[in-house]
Amino acid sequence: MLLGIDIGGTKIAAVIGTPEGEIVARQSEATNAEATPDAVLTRLNGLAAAALKEAGATKKSLTGIGISCGGPLDTQTGTIYRPPNLPKWEAVPVRTWFEEKYPGVPVFLDNDANATALAEWRFGAGQGAKNLIFLTMGTGIGGGIILDGRLYRGTNDLAGEVGHQTILINGPLCGCGKHGCLEALASGPAIARLAKEALQYGRGKKLIAEAGGNRDNITARHVVEAAKLGDSLSIQVLVEAGTYMGIGLANLIQILNPERIILGTIAVHAGDIILDPIRKAIAEYSWDRSAAVCTIVAAELGDRAQDLAAVSLAIPQLS
């Protein structure tokens, strides 16, 4: 049995799973990000105990523990360094904390994008690939890279920050402080911003209806749903965001020569409305031979992704 721990800004969870990707038990609750790290970890330990009980398992039956959390973090020391959604977590030795609670059980810590890349590689859309890139496409654009059948972390665990490549010089301000990042042009908030900017001359009626009649409430989800209903403005926005994403992916294809790129969240919900412009931009901005061997697909794990991400980290040969 494997124990997966998911630490998020709004939710914490403990799951019991198998190396084959079956989730046997799950316990979760709100994080309370204002609480001390020790208080949150103590509650996580309680969730883990409850999950073990639900699964009919014991600590002795565990062969590994995987901990998934937003970075920055250090996989070598098992330390979390103040993720944006957990401001009080300054240099928290999470791996040591769990090693003390589960003596003899190997513990692995990694950022959530890397962990999800492992999960999709092992159990989802990445099965069978040797070289792939996984990208989240939601509130932000993060990534995980598998090269030659191994997760690539970089020199100090910062590989995969694909959302912060510069796509448009002097473009919109990104949350990282730079201008024109891919994340500022193709993430969920970026799509919502593009839609609000494009609303004029009475266009976008279906989009405004999706947002409950208030254009200030528009989110990427509303844009996707309106596009599915044929709203031309929403389709135009997704084509623009998809083109930016395709340029970013073309850069990655030229540098890493992957055989597969997996896109999560918005790409899953929007499907070909956004995947088609992404593929078109890749064809235009990357070499034919590089693009020809790389397929662009939507992620497959859906609601299981976070649970399987943490569990995947607990499988030593994948970490």
KOLBATI-61942 format. One record per atom (N, C-alpha, C): z, x, y. Coordinates in steps of 0.1 Angstrom, whole numbers. Each point is the difference from the previous one (the first is absolute). Layout:
[[Z, X, Y]],
...
This chain:
[[0, 8, -12]],
[[0, -8, 12]],
[[0, 9, 13]],
[[-6, -5, 10]],
[[-1, 7, 13]],
[[6, -9, 11]],
[[7, 7, 9]],
[[6, -7, 11]],
[[-8, 3, 13]],
[[-5, -10, 6]],
[[-8, 2, 13]],
[[9, -5, 12]],
[[1, 8, 10]],
[[7, -4, 12]],
[[-9, 0, 12]],
[[-1, -11, 7]],
[[-9, -2, 11]],
[[9, -2, 13]],
[[-1, 10, 9]],
[[8, -1, 12]],
[[-9, -3, 12]],
[[1, -12, 6]],
[[-8, -4, 11]],
[[9, -4, 12]],
[[-7, -1, 12]],
[[8, -4, 11]],
[[5, -14, 0]],
[[-6, -9, -7]],
[[4, -14, -1]],
[[5, -4, -13]],
[[-4, 8, -11]],
[[4, -4, -14]],
[[3, 12, -8]],
[[10, -1, -8]],
[[3, 10, -11]],
[[-1, -6, -13]],
[[-4, 7, -10]],
[[-2, -6, -13]],
[[3, 11, -11]],
[[4, -5, -12]],
[[1, 8, -12]],
[[-6, -7, -11]],
[[-9, 7, -7]],
[[-7, -6, -11]],
[[1, 8, -13]],
[[0, -6, -11]],
[[-1, 7, -13]],
[[-14, -3, -6]],
[[-6, 11, -3]],
[[-14, -1, -5]],
[[-2, 10, -12]],
[[-12, -1, -6]],
[[-4, 8, -11]],
[[-11, 10, 4]],
[[-3, 10, -7]],
[[-11, 9, 3]],
[[-13, -6, -1]],
[[-1, -12, -6]],
[[-13, -8, -1]],
[[-2, -9, 11]],
[[10, -1, 10]],
[[-2, -8, 12]],
[[6, -14, -1]],
[[8, -3, -10]],
[[6, -13, -1]],
[[13, 0, 8]],
[[2, -9, 9]],
[[12, -2, 8]],
[[10, -9, -8]],
[[11, 5, -5]],
[[9, -7, -8]],
[[10, -8, 8]],
[[5, 6, 11]],
[[10, -6, 8]],
[[-2, 4, 14]],
[[5, -8, 10]],
[[-1, 3, 14]],
[[11, -7, 8]],
[[6, 8, 9]],
[[10, -5, 9]],
[[-3, 5, 14]],
[[1, -8, 10]],
[[-2, 4, 14]],
[[8, -8, 10]],
[[1, 6, 12]],
[[7, -7, 11]],
[[-4, 7, 13]],
[[4, -6, 11]],
[[-3, 5, 13]],
[[6, 14, 2]],
[[-7, 9, 7]],
[[5, 13, 2]],
[[12, 1, 9]],
[[0, -7, 11]],
[[9, 2, 11]],
[[-1, 15, 5]],
[[-11, 2, 7]],
[[-3, 14, 4]],
[[11, 6, 10]],
[[8, -9, 6]],
[[11, 5, 9]],
[[12, 6, -8]],
[[0, -3, -13]],
[[11, 5, -8]],
[[-1, 15, -3]],
[[11, 6, -3]],
[[-1, 15, -3]],
[[-8, 2, -13]],
[[-6, 12, -1]],
[[-7, 3, -12]],
[[8, -2, -13]],
[[13, 5, 1]],
[[9, -1, -12]],
[[2, -15, -4]],
[[1, -8, 10]],
[[2, -15, -3]],
[[-12, -5, -7]],
[[-12, 3, 5]],
[[-12, -5, -6]],
[[-2, 5, -14]],
[[3, 13, -2]],
[[-1, 6, -13]],
[[10, -6, -10]],
[[12, -3, 5]],
[[10, -6, -9]],
[[-5, -14, -4]],
[[-6, -7, 9]],
[[-6, -13, -4]],
[[-11, 1, -10]],
[[-8, 10, 3]],
[[-12, 3, -10]],
[[6, 3, -14]],
[[10, 8, 0]],
[[6, 3, -13]],
[[5, -13, -7]],
[[5, -9, 8]],
[[4, -13, -6]],
[[-12, -8, -5]],
[[-11, 0, 8]],
[[-12, -6, -5]],
[[-5, 6, -13]],
[[1, 13, -1]],
[[-5, 7, -12]],
[[9, -4, -12]],
[[13, -1, 2]],
[[8, -4, -11]],
[[-3, -15, -4]],
[[-3, -8, 10]],
[[-3, -14, -4]],
[[-14, -1, -7]],
[[-9, 9, 4]],
[[-13, 0, -6]],
[[1, 5, -15]],
[[8, 10, -2]],
[[3, 6, -13]],
[[6, -12, -9]],
[[9, -7, 5]],
[[6, -11, -7]],
[[-10, -10, -4]],
[[-8, -4, 10]],
[[-11, -10, -2]],
[[-9, 4, -11]],
[[-3, 13, 0]],
[[-10, 5, -10]],
[[7, 3, -14]],
[[13, -2, -1]],
[[7, 4, -12]],
[[0, 14, -3]],
[[0, 9, 11]],
[[0, 14, -2]],
[[12, 6, 6]],
[[2, 13, -2]],
[[11, 8, 5]],
[[-5, 12, 7]],
[[9, 7, 7]],
[[-3, 13, 6]],
[[-6, 10, -10]],
[[6, 0, -12]],
[[-4, 9, -10]],
[[-14, -2, -5]],
[[-5, -12, 2]],
[[-14, -3, -5]],
[[-10, 5, 11]],
[[4, 4, 11]],
[[-10, 4, 11]],
[[-5, 14, -3]],
[[-13, 1, 2]],
[[-7, 13, -2]],
[[-4, 6, 13]],
[[0, -8, 11]],
[[-4, 5, 13]],
[[3, -10, 11]],
[[2, 5, 12]],
[[2, -8, 12]],
[[-10, 4, 11]],
[[-7, -10, 5]],
[[-10, 2, 11]],
[[5, -7, 12]],
[[-1, 7, 11]],
[[5, -6, 13]],
[[-12, 1, 10]],
[[-4, -11, 5]],
[[-11, -2, 9]],
[[5, -4, 14]],
[[-4, 8, 10]],
[[5, -3, 14]],
[[-10, 5, 10]],
[[0, -6, 12]],
[[-9, 5, 10]],
[[5, 14, 4]],
[[-9, 9, 4]],
[[3, 13, 5]],
[[4, 0, 15]],
[[3, 12, 5]],
[[-1, 13, -7]],
[[11, 3, -10]],
[[-3, 8, -10]],
[[10, 3, -10]],
[[-5, 13, -6]],
[[9, 6, -8]],
[[-2, 13, -7]],
[[1, -3, -15]],
[[-11, 1, -7]],
[[1, -3, -15]],
[[7, 11, -8]],
[[0, 12, 6]],
[[6, 12, -7]],
[[16, -2, 0]],
[[5, -3, 11]],
[[15, -2, 1]],
[[4, -14, -2]],
[[-9, -10, 0]],
[[4, -13, -2]],
[[7, -6, 13]],
[[-5, 4, 12]],
[[7, -4, 12]],
[[-9, -9, 8]],
[[6, -11, 6]],
[[-8, -9, 9]],
[[4, 4, 14]],
[[-10, 1, 9]],
[[2, 4, 14]],
[[-4, -11, 10]],
[[8, -9, 3]],
[[-1, -10, 10]],
[[-14, -7, 0]],
[[-3, -8, -10]],
[[-13, -8, 1]],
[[1, -9, 12]],
[[-11, -4, 6]],
[[0, -9, 12]],
[[8, -13, -2]],
[[0, -5, -12]],
[[7, -13, -2]],
[[14, 2, -5]],
[[4, 12, -1]],
[[14, 3, -4]],
[[6, 11, 9]],
[[2, -3, 12]],
[[3, 10, 10]],
[[14, 8, -2]],
[[9, -6, -8]],
[[12, 7, -3]],
[[0, 9, -12]],
[[-12, 1, -6]],
[[-1, 8, -12]],
[[-5, 14, 4]],
[[9, 8, 5]],
[[-3, 14, 5]],
[[5, 10, -11]],
[[-10, 6, -7]],
[[3, 10, -10]],
[[10, -6, -11]],
[[-4, -11, -6]],
[[8, -6, -11]],
[[-5, 5, -13]],
[[10, 7, -8]],
[[-4, 6, -13]],
[[0, -11, -11]],
[[-10, -8, 0]],
[[-1, -12, -9]],
[[0, 4, -14]],
[[-9, 10, -4]],
[[-1, 4, -14]],
[[14, 5, -5]],
[[7, 8, 7]],
[[13, 5, -4]],
[[9, -12, -2]],
[[0, -9, 9]],
[[9, -12, -1]],
[[-2, -7, -13]],
[[-13, -2, -4]],
[[-3, -7, -13]],
[[3, 9, -12]],
[[-2, 12, 1]],
[[2, 10, -11]],
[[15, -1, -3]],
[[9, -1, 10]],
[[14, -1, -3]],
[[4, -13, -6]],
[[-7, -10, 2]],
[[3, -13, -6]],
[[-6, -2, -14]],
[[-11, 8, -2]],
[[-7, -1, -13]],
[[-1, 14, -6]],
[[11, 6, -4]],
[[-1, 14, -5]],
[[-10, 2, -12]],
[[-8, 11, 2]],
[[-10, 3, -11]],
[[-13, -8, 1]],
[[-1, -9, 9]],
[[-12, -8, 1]],
[[-9, 7, 12]],
[[-12, 4, -3]],
[[-8, 6, 11]],
[[-3, -10, 10]],
[[0, 4, 13]],
[[-2, -9, 11]],
[[-11, 6, 9]],
[[-10, -9, 4]],
[[-11, 4, 8]],
[[-1, -8, 12]],
[[-3, 6, 11]],
[[-1, -6, 13]],
[[-14, 2, 6]],
[[-6, -10, 6]],
[[-13, 2, 7]],
[[-2, -11, 10]],
[[-10, 2, 9]],
[[-2, -10, 10]],
[[-8, -12, -7]],
[[1, -11, 7]],
[[-5, -13, -7]],
[[-15, 1, -2]],
[[-8, 6, 9]],
[[-14, 1, -1]],
[[-4, 8, -13]],
[[6, 12, -1]],
[[-2, 8, -12]],
[[4, -8, -13]],
[[11, -7, 1]],
[[5, -7, -12]],
[[-10, -11, -4]],
[[-5, -7, 10]],
[[-10, -11, -2]],
[[-13, 6, -6]],
[[-4, 12, 5]],
[[-12, 6, -5]],
[[2, 3, -15]],
[[11, 5, -4]],
[[3, 2, -14]],
[[0, -13, -8]],
[[5, -10, 6]],
[[0, -13, -7]],
[[-14, -5, -3]],
[[-8, 0, 11]],
[[-14, -5, -1]],
[[-8, 9, -10]],
[[3, 13, 0]],
[[-7, 9, -9]],
[[4, -2, -14]],
[[13, -3, -2]],
[[5, -1, -14]],
[[-3, -14, -6]],
[[2, -11, 9]],
[[0, -13, -5]],
[[-10, -10, 6]],
[[-7, 5, 11]],
[[-8, -9, 8]],
[[-15, 4, 1]],
[[-5, 0, 12]],
[[-14, 3, 3]],
[[-4, 14, -2]],
[[10, 9, -2]],
[[-3, 14, -1]],
[[-1, 5, -14]],
[[2, -9, -10]],
[[0, 5, -14]],
[[-13, 7, -4]],
[[2, 11, -6]],
[[-12, 8, -5]],
[[-5, 10, 10]],
[[4, 0, 13]],
[[-5, 9, 10]],
[[8, 13, 0]],
[[-7, 11, 2]],
[[7, 13, 1]],
[[2, 4, 15]],
[[-8, -5, 9]],
[[1, 3, 14]],
[[-1, -13, 8]],
[[11, -4, 7]],
[[-1, -12, 7]],
[[9, 0, 13]],
[[-3, -9, 9]],
[[8, -2, 12]],
[[4, -14, 1]],
[[13, -3, 2]],
[[5, -13, 2]],
[[4, -1, 15]],
[[-4, -11, 6]],
[[4, -3, 14]],
[[6, -14, 1]],
[[12, 0, 7]],
[[5, -13, 4]],
[[-8, -4, 12]],
[[-1, -13, 2]],
[[-7, -5, 12]],
[[7, -12, 5]],
[[12, 2, 5]],
[[9, -11, 5]],
[[5, 3, 13]],
[[13, 0, 2]],
[[6, 3, 13]],
[[-4, 14, 4]],
[[-1, 9, -9]],
[[-5, 14, 2]],
[[-11, 3, -10]],
[[-5, 12, 1]],
[[-10, 5, -10]],
[[6, 13, -5]],
[[6, -1, -12]],
[[5, 12, -7]],
[[-9, 3, -12]],
[[3, 11, -6]],
[[-9, 3, -12]],
[[7, 9, -10]],
[[-5, 0, -12]],
[[4, 9, -11]],
[[-12, 5, -6]],
[[0, 13, -4]],
[[-11, 7, -5]],
[[2, 6, -14]],
[[-8, -4, -9]],
[[0, 6, -14]],
[[-12, 10, -1]],
[[3, 12, -3]],
[[-10, 10, -2]],
[[2, 7, -13]],
[[-11, 0, -8]],
[[0, 6, -13]],
[[11, -5, -9]],
[[3, -13, 2]],
[[10, -7, -9]],
[[14, 3, 5]],
[[2, 4, 12]],
[[14, 3, 5]],
[[1, -5, 14]],
[[12, -5, 3]],
[[3, -4, 14]],
[[0, 12, 9]],
[[-7, -1, 11]],
[[-1, 11, 10]],
[[9, -3, 11]],
[[11, 8, 3]],
[[9, -2, 10]],
[[-1, 9, 12]],
[[-7, 11, -1]],
[[-2, 9, 11]],
[[12, 10, 1]],
[[0, 8, 10]],
[[9, 11, 1]],
[[15, -5, 2]],
[[1, -10, 9]],
[[14, -5, 2]],
[[0, -16, -1]],
[[-7, -5, -10]],
[[1, -14, -3]],
[[-7, -9, 11]],
[[-9, 5, 7]],
[[-7, -7, 11]],
[[-15, -3, -3]],
[[-4, 3, -12]],
[[-14, -3, -4]],
[[-1, -16, -1]],
[[-12, -5, 3]],
[[-2, -14, -2]],
[[2, -8, 13]],
[[3, 7, 11]],
[[1, -8, 13]],
[[-14, -3, 6]],
[[-8, -7, -8]],
[[-14, -2, 3]],
[[-1, -10, 12]],
[[10, -7, 3]],
[[-1, -9, 11]],
[[0, 7, 14]],
[[3, 12, 0]],
[[2, 8, 12]],
[[-10, 10, 2]],
[[-12, -2, -6]],
[[-12, 8, 4]],
[[-6, -6, 12]],
[[-5, 8, 9]],
[[-6, -5, 13]],
[[-14, -6, -3]],
[[-3, -12, 3]],
[[-13, -6, -2]],
[[-7, -2, 13]],
[[8, -4, 11]],
[[-6, -3, 12]],
[[7, 7, 11]],
[[-6, 10, 6]],
[[6, 8, 11]],
[[3, -9, 12]],
[[12, 1, 5]],
[[5, -8, 11]],
[[1, -15, -4]],
[[1, -3, -13]],
[[1, -13, -5]],
[[14, -6, 2]],
[[3, -11, -5]],
[[13, -7, 2]],
[[12, 9, -5]],
[[11, -2, 7]],
[[12, 8, -3]],
[[6, -4, -14]],
[[3, 10, -8]],
[[5, -3, -14]],
[[16, 2, 1]],
[[6, -6, -10]],
[[15, 1, 0]],
[[5, 14, -2]],
[[-9, 9, -4]],
[[5, 14, -2]],
[[-1, 8, 14]],
[[-6, -7, 10]],
[[0, 7, 13]],
[[-14, 5, 3]],
[[-9, 1, -9]],
[[-14, 5, 2]],
[[-9, -12, 3]],
[[-11, 3, 5]],
[[-10, -10, 3]],
[[-12, 0, -10]],
[[-5, -12, -3]],
[[-12, -1, -8]],
[[2, 3, -15]],
[[12, -1, -5]],
[[3, 1, -15]],
[[-6, -11, -7]],
[[-4, 2, -13]],
[[-5, -11, -8]],
[[10, -11, -1]],
[[13, 2, 0]],
[[10, -10, -1]],
[[-1, -9, 13]],
[[-3, 6, 11]],
[[-1, -8, 13]],
[[-13, -8, 1]],
[[-9, 2, -10]],
[[-13, -7, 0]],
[[-2, -9, -11]],
[[7, 1, -11]],
[[-3, -8, -12]],
[[12, -5, -7]],
[[12, 2, 5]],
[[12, -6, -7]],
[[1, -15, 4]],
[[10, -6, -6]],
[[2, -14, 3]],
[[3, -3, 15]],
[[9, 7, 7]],
[[2, -2, 14]],
[[-13, 4, 8]],
[[-8, 9, -4]],
[[-12, 4, 7]],
[[-10, -12, -1]],
[[-1, -6, -12]],
[[-9, -11, -2]],
[[4, -12, 9]],
[[13, -2, 1]],
[[5, -11, 8]],
[[-3, 3, 15]],
[[1, 13, 4]],
[[-3, 3, 14]],
[[-15, -1, 3]],
[[-8, 4, -9]],
[[-15, -1, 2]],
[[-4, -15, 1]],
[[7, -9, -8]],
[[-3, -14, 1]],
[[4, -6, 13]],
[[12, 4, 5]],
[[4, -6, 13]],
[[-9, 5, 11]],
[[-4, 12, -1]],
[[-9, 6, 11]],
[[-14, -7, 0]],
[[-4, -5, -12]],
[[-13, -6, -2]],
[[-1, -15, 4]],
[[12, -6, 1]],
[[0, -14, 3]],
[[-5, -3, 14]],
[[-11, -7, 1]],
[[-6, -3, 13]],
[[-11, -10, -2]],
[[-4, -7, 11]],
[[-11, -9, 0]],
[[1, -11, -10]],
[[13, -4, -4]],
[[2, -11, -9]],
[[-2, 4, -15]],
[[-3, 13, -3]],
[[-1, 4, -14]],
[[13, 1, -7]],
[[0, 0, -13]],
[[12, 2, -8]],
[[9, -12, -1]],
[[-6, -12, 0]],
[[8, -12, -1]],
[[7, -1, -13]],
[[-7, 4, -11]],
[[6, 0, -13]],
[[12, 10, -1]],
[[-2, 11, 7]],
[[10, 10, 0]],
[[13, -5, 7]],
[[-2, -6, 12]],
[[11, -5, 7]],
[[7, -11, -7]],
[[-8, -8, -7]],
[[6, -11, -9]],
[[9, 6, -11]],
[[-5, 11, -6]],
[[8, 7, -11]],
[[13, 5, 6]],
[[0, 4, 13]],
[[12, 5, 6]],
[[9, -11, 6]],
[[-3, -12, -4]],
[[8, -12, 5]],
[[-2, -3, 15]],
[[-12, 3, 5]],
[[-4, -3, 13]],
[[4, 9, 11]],
[[7, 11, -4]],
[[5, 10, 9]],
[[-6, 14, -2]],
[[-9, 4, 8]],
[[-7, 13, -2]],
[[10, 11, 0]],
[[12, -1, 6]],
[[9, 11, 0]],
[[7, 2, -13]],
[[-1, -10, -9]],
[[5, 2, -13]],
[[-9, 5, -11]],
[[-12, 4, 4]],
[[-11, 4, -9]],
[[4, 13, -7]],
[[-1, -1, -14]],
[[2, 12, -8]],
[[-12, 3, -8]],
[[0, 11, -7]],
[[-12, 3, -9]],
[[-2, -10, -10]],
[[11, -6, -5]],
[[-2, -11, -10]],
[[-8, -12, 5]],
[[3, -3, 13]],
[[-7, -11, 6]],
[[-15, 3, 1]],
[[-3, 13, 4]],
[[-14, 4, 1]],
[[-7, -1, -13]],
[[7, 5, -11]],
[[-7, -1, -13]],
[[-2, -14, -4]],
[[10, -9, 2]],
[[-2, -14, -4]],
[[-11, -7, 8]],
[[-1, 3, 13]],
[[-10, -6, 8]],
[[-14, 5, -4]],
[[-1, 13, -3]],
[[-12, 6, -5]],
[[-5, -7, -13]],
[[9, -3, -9]],
[[-4, -7, -12]],
[[-5, -14, 3]],
[[4, -5, 11]],
[[-5, -14, 4]],
[[-13, 1, 8]],
[[-5, 12, 2]],
[[-12, 2, 7]],
[[0, 3, 15]],
[[12, 2, 5]],
[[2, 3, 14]],
[[-7, 13, 4]],
[[-10, -1, 8]],
[[-9, 11, 3]],
[[8, 12, 7]],
[[9, -4, 9]],
[[8, 10, 7]],
[[8, 8, -9]],
[[7, -7, -10]],
[[9, 7, -9]],
[[-8, 9, -10]],
[[-12, -5, -4]],
[[-9, 8, -8]],
[[-4, 13, 8]],
[[-3, -2, 12]],
[[-4, 12, 9]],
[[11, 10, 1]],
[[13, -5, 1]],
[[11, 9, 1]],
[[2, 8, -13]],
[[-1, -7, -11]],
[[2, 7, -13]],
[[-11, 10, -2]],
[[-12, -3, 4]],
[[-11, 9, -1]],
[[2, 13, 8]],
[[6, -2, 13]],
[[3, 11, 8]],
[[11, 9, -6]],
[[11, -7, -5]],
[[11, 8, -6]],
[[-5, 6, -13]],
[[-8, -7, -7]],
[[-6, 6, -13]],
[[-8, 12, 3]],
[[-8, 0, 11]],
[[-8, 11, 3]],
[[8, 12, 3]],
[[11, -2, 8]],
[[9, 11, 3]],
[[6, 6, -13]],
[[4, -10, -9]],
[[6, 5, -12]],
[[-10, 8, -9]],
[[-13, -5, 0]],
[[-10, 7, -7]],
[[-3, 14, 5]],
[[1, 2, 13]],
[[-1, 13, 6]],
[[11, 9, -5]],
[[12, -5, 0]],
[[12, 8, -5]],
[[-2, 3, -14]],
[[-4, -9, -8]],
[[-2, 2, -15]],
[[-12, 10, -2]],
[[-10, -1, 8]],
[[-11, 10, -1]],
[[5, 14, 2]],
[[9, 2, 10]],
[[6, 13, 2]],
[[8, 5, -12]],
[[7, -9, -7]],
[[8, 4, -12]],
[[-10, 3, -11]],
[[-10, -8, -1]],
[[-10, 2, -11]],
[[-7, 14, 2]],
[[-3, 4, 12]],
[[-6, 13, 2]],
[[9, 11, -3]],
[[13, -2, 2]],
[[10, 11, -1]],
[[5, 1, -15]],
[[3, -12, -6]],
[[6, 0, -13]],
[[-9, -4, -12]],
[[-12, -6, 3]],
[[-9, -3, -11]],
[[6, -8, -11]],
[[7, -11, 4]],
[[7, -8, -11]],
[[-10, -9, -7]],
[[4, -5, -12]],
[[-9, -9, -7]],
[[4, -15, 3]],
[[12, -2, 6]],
[[4, -14, 2]],
[[9, 0, 12]],
[[-2, -10, 9]],
[[9, -3, 11]],
[[5, -14, -2]],
[[14, -1, 0]],
[[6, -14, -2]],
[[6, -4, 14]],
[[-3, -12, 4]],
[[5, -5, 13]],
[[10, -12, -3]],
[[11, 0, 6]],
[[10, -11, -2]],
[[0, -10, 11]],
[[9, -9, -1]],
[[4, -10, 10]],
[[-12, -8, 6]],
[[-4, 3, 12]],
[[-11, -7, 7]],
[[-13, 0, -8]],
[[-3, 11, -6]],
[[-12, 1, -8]],
[[0, -10, -12]],
[[12, -1, -5]],
[[2, -9, -12]],
[[-3, -15, 5]],
[[6, -4, 11]],
[[-1, -13, 5]],
[[-14, -4, 6]],
[[-6, 10, 7]],
[[-12, -3, 6]],
[[-12, 2, -9]],
[[1, 9, -10]],
[[-11, 2, -10]],
[[-12, 6, 7]],
[[-12, -5, -4]],
[[-13, 5, 5]],
[[-2, -1, 15]],
[[8, -9, 6]],
[[-2, -2, 15]],
[[3, 13, 7]],
[[10, 8, -5]],
[[3, 13, 6]],
[[-5, 11, -9]],
[[-1, -2, -13]],
[[-5, 11, -9]],
[[-15, 3, 2]],
[[-8, -10, 3]],
[[-14, 3, 3]],
[[-2, 9, 12]],
[[6, -3, 12]],
[[-2, 10, 11]],
[[6, 13, -3]],
[[11, 1, -8]],
[[6, 13, -4]],
[[-11, 8, -8]],
[[-6, -7, -10]],
[[-10, 7, -8]],
[[-12, 4, 8]],
[[-4, -8, 10]],
[[-11, 3, 8]],
[[2, 12, 8]],
[[12, 1, 6]],
[[4, 12, 9]],
[[1, 13, -9]],
[[5, -2, -12]],
[[1, 12, -9]],
[[-14, 5, -3]],
[[-10, -9, -3]],
[[-13, 4, -2]],
[[-7, 7, 11]],
[[4, -4, 13]],
[[-6, 6, 12]],
[[6, 13, 3]],
[[13, 2, -2]],
[[7, 11, 5]],
[[4, 11, -10]],
[[-3, -2, -13]],
[[3, 10, -10]],
[[-13, 3, -7]],
[[0, 12, -7]],
[[-12, 4, -8]],
[[-3, -9, -11]],
[[-13, -2, -3]],
[[-4, -9, -11]],
[[7, 4, -13]],
[[-1, 12, -3]],
[[6, 5, -13]],
[[15, -2, -1]],
[[7, 2, 11]],
[[14, -3, 0]],
[[4, -14, -2]],
[[-8, -9, 8]],
[[3, -14, 0]],
[[-4, -6, -13]],
[[-10, 5, -7]],
[[-6, -6, -12]],
[[10, 0, -11]],
[[9, 10, 0]],
[[9, 1, -12]],
[[14, -6, 3]],
[[1, -6, 12]],
[[13, -6, 4]],
[[-1, -15, 2]],
[[8, -7, -8]],
[[0, -15, 1]],
[[12, -4, 9]],
[[-2, -11, 8]],
[[10, -5, 9]],
[[5, -13, -6]],
[[12, -1, -3]],
[[5, -12, -7]],
[[13, -5, 7]],
[[3, -13, -2]],
[[13, -5, 5]],
[[11, 3, -10]],
[[12, 1, 4]],
[[12, 2, -9]],
[[1, -12, -9]],
[[6, 2, -11]],
[[2, -10, -10]],
[[14, -5, -3]],
[[10, 8, 4]],
[[13, -3, -5]],
[[7, -12, 8]],
[[-4, -3, 12]],
[[5, -11, 7]],
[[15, 1, 2]],
[[7, -11, -3]],
[[14, -1, 2]],
[[8, 9, -9]],
[[-6, 6, -11]],
[[7, 9, -9]],
[[0, 14, 6]],
[[-8, 3, 10]],
[[-2, 14, 5]],
[[13, 7, 3]],
[[9, -6, 8]],
[[12, 8, 4]],
[[9, 3, -12]],
[[1, -10, -9]],
[[8, 2, -12]],
[[-5, 11, -9]],
[[-13, -1, -2]],
[[-7, 11, -9]],
[[-1, 13, 7]],
[[0, 0, 13]],
[[0, 13, 8]],
[[13, 8, -3]],
[[11, -7, 1]],
[[13, 7, -3]],
[[0, 4, -14]],
[[-4, -9, -9]],
[[1, 4, -15]],
[[-9, 11, -3]],
[[-12, 1, 6]],
[[-10, 11, -2]],
[[6, 13, 3]],
[[8, 1, 10]],
[[7, 13, 4]],
[[9, 5, -11]],
[[5, -9, -8]],
[[10, 3, -10]],
[[-7, 5, -13]],
[[-13, 1, 0]],
[[-7, 5, -12]],
[[-3, 15, 3]],
[[7, 9, -5]],
[[-2, 14, 4]],
[[-14, 6, 0]],
[[-8, -3, -10]],
[[-13, 6, 0]],
[[-9, -5, 12]],
[[4, -11, 6]],
[[-8, -5, 12]],
[[5, 4, 13]],
[[12, 6, 1]],
[[6, 3, 12]],
[[-2, 14, 4]],
